[in-house]
Amino acid sequence: MDERANPGEPMSAAYPVSLAIDYPDRQLNRLTTFFRIFTVIPITILMTAITGFSMTGDTAGTATTTVVVGGIGLLFLPVLLMILFRRKYPRWWFDWNLNLQRFSNRIGVYFALMDDRYPSTTDAQSVHLSYPYPHVERDLGRGMPLVKWFLAIPHYIVLAFLYLGAILAVIAAWFAILFTGRYPRGLFDYVEGVMRWHNRVVGYAFALVTDRYPPFRLG
């Protein structure tokens, strides 16, 4: 499924970064729900191989050795430099960030029990994340990438509490699915809202696709 955003899509009143997750109006698999913390491990390892990780060790108590393994993750610093000095956002960098974000969200949705289908590396499945390709000279301020991560600090604080609520909601949903086979709609909407809020902040502060400050709301 081609998930690319339309580069000619106009900026609307709605926030540019949008996320919608299809509610599973059906019986969910109780067995994979029960073992979800284990079944998610292989795809998490794959995601780690894409985004990369580092290991630091102490050698003979004097020297420190750091080994970096895996891929490159979300492109932030290269995009920042291109916007700052060249007023460009290379299209393939944009596509990489968008599709990596989509993939990570599919894993998050699976781990949060919101879909019992194993996360696909290509298909959208139940997760619909989108943001338009920005016209840099018109939509993005040259110096804004230097400060947006800092301006988003209030969101980090709020999200820390929202994440805690989402963890409790997923635990409650786990019990509900085991007993009824269904994900309570209220809990689903809350977790979806937290993920939507998170993705808006990532799009603003790190993927750098918009200068519009993220709203403080779940919807």
N, C-alpha and C positions, 0 to 999 in steps of 0.2 A: 504494500500500500504506500503510495507516495504521500508523505506527510509534509512536504516542503511548504513553507509559508509563501504567500503571494507577495513578491517584492513590490507590486504596485498597489497593495492594499492600503487604503487611507487610514490615518490615525482617527479613531472614532472616540466618542465620549467614554466608551468602556475602556478599562485599563488594557494596554496592549498585550500584556502577558495573560493568557487565559488557560485555565485548566478545568476540564470536566471529566468525571469518571462515571461510567455507566453503572447504575445500581443493579446488582445481581438479583432480579426479581424471580428467583428460582431456589431450589434446594442446593445448598453448597455441599461439597464433599467433606463429610465429617472426618474421614480418616486422614486426608492430607492436611486438614485444618488442625487436627490434634498434633501432627508431627511437623507443622509448618516451620518451626524454628530449626529443624534439621533439613527439610527438603529445600529450603532457600539457600543452603550453604554452597552448592555447586555454582549457581548463577551469581552469587556474591563473590566467589573466587574469580569468576570470569570478569566481573565488573572491576575488581581490584587489579586484575591484570591490565585492564584498559586504562584505568585512572592512575595506576602506579602506587608504590609505597616504598618507604625507605627503612633500612635497618642500620642502627648505629651501635658500634661495639667498642669497648675499651681494650686496647692491646698493651699488655705488660704494664698497665697502670699509668702509661704516659701518653700514648698516641690514641687518637680516636679515628676509627674507620667507618665511613658511611657508604652503604651500597644502595643504589637506587634501582628498583626493579619495576618493570611494567611500562605502561604507556604514559600519556601526557596529561590526561584529565581535561578539565574545562580550561579553555584558552582565555586567560585573563590578562596577564602582563603583555603578551604580544599584541592583543587587541588594543589595550590601553596605549601602547606606544604608537600603533598605526593611526589611531584616532588623534592622538596628541600632535604627531609630527607630519602625518601624511593626509589626514582627514579622510581616511578610508577604513572600511570594515570588509576585508576580503570575504567574498561570498562563501568560499569553501570553509573558512573559519566559522562563519555564522552557522552553516549547515552542521558542522561538527558539534558545536556547542548545543544547538537545538536537539539534535538526535541523541547526543549523550544524555542530555537532560530527560528526554523522553524515555530512554532506556532505563535510567536510574529510577524514574517514577514508576515504570512498570514493575520493577523489583520492589519498590516501596509499597505499591498497592498490593502485590502478592503477599508480602510479609505482613501487611496490616490486615490480611484476610479478606480484602475487598473483592478479590477475584481468585478463583481456585484453578484458573488456567495458568500453566507455567509461563513465566515471562518470556516473550519472544524478543529476539535480537533485531527483528525487522518490522513486524506487524504492530499496528497501534493497539490491537486488542480493545480493552475497555477504557484505555487512558488516552485522552485527547488534549495534548499540550500544544499551544501555538503562540507564536509572536511574529509580527511582520519584520521583514528585512528592512533595517533603517536606512533612510537617506541621510548619510552622515552630516553633510553640510547644512541640511535643513532641520534634522531631528535631534542631533547630538551636539552639545557644547564641547568645544575643543578641550577645555580643562576639567570638565565634569568627571571624567573617569578617575582623576586624582583624588576626589573627595567623596564620591558616592558611597564607597565602602564605609566611610566615617559617618556620613549623614544617615546611614541606615542603622546606626547603633540602637536607637529606640526600638526598631523592629526586632533586633536580636534579643533584647530584653523581654519584649512581649512574647516572642516565639518560644523562649525558654519555658515559660509557663504554659503556653499552648501545647508544646511537645509533651509536657508532663500529663496534661489532660488527655492528649491523644493516646499515650501509652495506657492510661487507665481505661479509655474507651475501647481500645483493641483487646485488652484483657477481658473486659465485660462481653465484648462481641464474641470472643473465643468460647466462652461458656454458653452464650446464646446459640451459637452455631452448633455446638456439640449436642445441645438438648433439643433444638428446634429445626436446625438446618438452615436458619435464616439469619441474615445480618440486620439487626434493628436499624430502621431507617434513620432515626435520630442520631445514633452513634455514627452511622455511615456519613451522614451529611456533615457532622462535626469534623471527622477525620479528613474528609475531602476538603473542607474549608481550611484546615490547618495546612494541608499540602498545597492548596492554591496560594495561600498567604506566603508560604515558604518559596514557592516558585516565582512569585512576583518580586520578592526581595532578591533572589538569585539573578533574575533577568535584569533588574535595575542595577545592582551593586557589583555583580561579577561577570555576567554575560554581556553587560553594557549595551543592551539593545534599545533602551529607552532612557530618557532623562526625566520622565514623569514619576514623581515620588509615589511609592506604593501606598495604597489606601490601608487604613487600619480597620479591616473588616474581613470576615471569613468568606463572604459571598462575592 
